[in-house]
Amino acid sequence: MKTDKVDAMVGTTMDGVLRCINLHKFELSNGYGRAEAQRKFMFSHIGMPADLSMDVQAVADLIEAISGYMEDLPSLKDHPDHEDNDEVERANVPFTQLEKCEILKAALPIEVLKLLESRTKRDELFFDFKDFTEKCIGLNDEVRNSKTNATPPKKTNKNGKNNSPQSNSNKNQEPTSNGNTRHCSRCKSNGKGDRTYTSHNDKDCKIFNADGSAKAPGKPKKKVNNHNKESMRDLIRKELASH
């Protein structure tokens, strides 16, 4: 069939423009299925650190922003083989309110998530992303404040004894330059060397009384003779003398 050549601009249609946009998406993304991959990533790998340092509102804003550009990603539905297949769902559409809530819920630190689950019904779903974000912010702040106000555990040594200074009944005990926590103010005030006054505490001092006076020397221990040896010698002598 012979046709006439027309020297004029090629007309454009909206379908043609959209087709070009989809082809451009495909070229930039190096393939279809980018939207599906993005959705899978959002539900599986978005997570806030356990130390509660990340701002919940910032994460919610990120989810909202990503939802806004989902339409720019190519989907498997855009593939020519799947365009008319009703079983292939289009993934390059914005997240629903429910999906955004579920993504944020999966991203919560474990302690915040447990607190949320303890205060909601089993299998409860959330359909208002703004309200759910505010709820999560409140729970995150509550957990953070409970950690801030918690009393730190007392340190104990390997024998299970409390190492905190308050636990020591000796009020005059103070650490020395070499890290020794033994200190006798009685010996120190009476001019004893640091090797002496850091070898014990006031309550264990055997040199000075509490008023600073010297303690009376203790009675020397009696020397106990070994009478068993002497008795054995006497027995031997008696035995020899009798023969």
C-alpha positions in Angstrom: 0.0 0.0 0.0 1.4 3.3 -1.0 1.3 6.2 1.5 2.0 9.8 1.2 4.9 11.3 3.1 3.9 14.1 5.4 6.5 16.6 6.4 5.3 17.6 9.8 6.0 17.0 13.6 5.0 13.6 14.9 2.0 13.9 17.1 2.2 12.8 20.7 -0.3 11.2 23.0 -0.4 10.7 26.8 -0.1 7.0 26.3 3.1 7.5 24.4 4.6 9.9 27.0 3.8 7.4 29.8 5.4 4.6 27.8 8.6 6.7 27.3 8.7 7.4 31.0 8.4 3.7 31.9 11.2 2.9 29.4 13.3 5.6 31.0 12.7 4.1 34.4 13.7 0.7 33.2 17.0 2.0 31.7 17.9 4.0 34.9 17.1 1.1 37.2 18.7 -1.6 35.0 15.6 -3.7 35.0 12.1 -4.1 36.3 11.1 -5.0 39.9 12.8 -2.1 41.6 9.6 -1.2 43.3 9.1 -4.7 44.7 12.7 -4.7 46.0 12.1 -1.3 47.7 9.0 -2.5 49.4 10.7 -5.7 50.7 13.6 -3.7 52.0 11.4 -1.3 53.9 9.6 -4.0 55.7 12.7 -6.0 56.6 15.7 -3.7 57.0 14.6 -0.4 58.5 15.5 -0.4 62.2 16.3 2.1 64.9 19.2 1.5 67.2 18.6 -0.1 70.6 20.1 2.9 72.5 17.1 5.0 71.5 19.3 7.7 70.0 17.4 7.9 66.7 14.4 10.3 66.4 11.2 8.5 65.8 9.8 11.4 63.9 12.8 11.4 61.6 12.2 7.8 60.7 8.5 8.5 60.1 9.4 11.4 57.8 11.8 9.0 55.9 9.0 6.5 55.4 6.7 9.2 54.1 9.4 10.5 51.7 10.1 7.0 50.3 6.4 6.4 49.8 6.3 9.6 47.7 8.8 8.4 45.1 7.6 4.8 44.8 5.7 5.8 41.6 9.1 6.6 40.0 10.4 3.0 40.4 9.8 0.4 37.7 7.6 -2.5 38.8 7.3 -6.0 37.4 3.9 -5.0 36.3 5.5 -2.7 33.8 7.2 -5.6 32.0 5.5 -6.3 28.7 4.9 -9.9 29.6 3.1 -9.0 32.8 1.1 -5.9 31.9 -2.1 -7.8 31.3 -1.6 -10.4 34.0 -4.0 -9.8 36.9 -2.0 -11.9 39.3 0.9 -9.5 39.1 0.2 -6.6 41.4 1.6 -3.2 40.8 4.2 -2.3 43.4 5.2 1.2 42.3 2.4 2.9 44.2 2.6 4.9 47.5 2.4 3.0 50.7 -1.0 2.8 52.4 -1.6 4.2 55.9 -1.5 0.6 57.2 1.7 -0.2 55.4 3.4 2.9 56.7 2.3 2.0 60.3 3.6 -1.5 59.9 7.0 -0.3 58.5 7.4 2.1 61.5 6.3 -0.6 64.0 8.9 -3.1 62.6 11.6 -0.4 62.9 11.0 0.3 66.6 13.7 -0.7 69.2 12.8 -4.0 70.9 12.1 -2.3 74.3 9.7 0.2 72.7 8.0 -2.5 70.6 7.4 -4.7 73.7 5.9 -1.7 75.5 3.6 -1.0 72.5 2.5 -4.6 72.4 1.8 -4.6 76.1 -0.6 -1.7 75.7 -2.4 -2.8 72.6 -4.8 -5.6 71.7 -3.4 -8.7 70.1 -3.3 -8.4 66.3 -4.4 -4.8 66.5 -3.8 -2.8 63.3 -3.2 0.9 62.9 -4.6 2.9 60.0 -3.6 6.5 60.9 0.1 7.0 60.4 0.3 10.4 62.1 -1.5 9.2 65.2 0.6 6.1 65.3 3.8 8.1 64.9 2.9 10.3 67.9 2.1 7.1 70.0 5.5 5.7 69.1 7.3 8.9 70.0 5.6 8.9 73.5 6.6 5.3 74.1 10.2 5.9 73.0 10.5 8.9 75.4 9.0 6.8 78.2 11.5 4.0 77.8 14.4 6.5 77.5 13.3 8.4 80.6 13.0 5.1 82.6 16.6 4.3 81.6 17.8 7.8 82.6 16.2 7.7 86.0 17.2 4.1 86.8 19.6 3.7 89.7 22.9 2.2 88.4 23.7 -1.2 89.9 26.3 -1.3 92.7 29.7 -2.6 91.7 30.9 -5.7 93.5 34.3 -7.4 93.5 34.9 -11.0 92.7 34.0 -12.1 96.2 30.5 -10.5 95.9 31.3 -7.6 98.3 30.2 -4.1 97.6 33.0 -1.9 96.4 31.2 1.4 96.7 32.7 4.0 99.2 29.4 4.4 100.9 29.4 0.7 102.0 32.5 1.1 104.1 31.8 1.8 107.7 35.1 3.6 108.2 34.4 7.2 107.5 38.1 8.1 107.5 39.0 5.8 104.6 40.1 7.6 101.5 42.0 6.5 98.4 45.7 7.2 98.2 47.9 8.1 95.2 48.7 4.5 94.5 45.1 3.5 94.4 45.1 1.8 97.9 41.8 2.4 99.7 43.2 1.6 103.1 43.9 4.6 105.2 44.5 5.1 109.0 44.2 8.7 110.0 45.6 7.9 113.5 48.9 6.7 112.2 49.1 9.5 109.6 48.4 12.3 112.2 51.1 10.8 114.4 53.8 10.9 111.7 53.9 7.4 110.6 55.0 6.7 107.0 52.6 6.1 104.2 53.5 2.4 104.1 52.2 2.2 107.6 49.0 4.3 107.5 48.0 2.8 104.2 48.3 -0.8 105.5 45.1 -0.7 107.5 42.1 1.4 108.5 41.3 3.3 111.7 39.2 0.5 113.1 42.0 -2.0 112.7 44.8 0.2 114.1 46.8 -1.5 116.7 49.2 1.4 117.3 47.0 4.3 118.4 43.7 4.8 120.1 40.9 6.9 118.7 42.1 9.9 120.8 45.6 9.7 119.3 47.2 8.1 122.4 49.5 5.2 121.9 48.1 1.8 122.7 49.7 -0.2 125.5 52.0 -2.9 124.2 50.3 -6.3 124.2 51.5 -9.0 126.6 54.2 -11.2 125.0 53.1 -14.6 124.2 54.3 -17.3 126.6 56.9 -19.6 125.1 55.5 -23.0 125.2 58.2 -25.6 125.7 57.9 -28.9 124.1 57.7 -31.2 127.1 57.2 -34.2 125.0 60.9 -34.4 124.1 62.0 -33.9 127.8 59.6 -36.6 128.9 60.9 -39.0 126.3 64.5 -38.4 127.5 63.6 -39.0 131.1 61.8 -42.2 130.2 64.9 -43.4 128.3 67.2 -42.6 131.3 64.9 -44.4 133.7 64.7 -47.4 131.4 68.5 -47.6 131.2 69.0 -47.1 134.9 66.7 -49.9 135.7 68.9 -52.5 133.9 
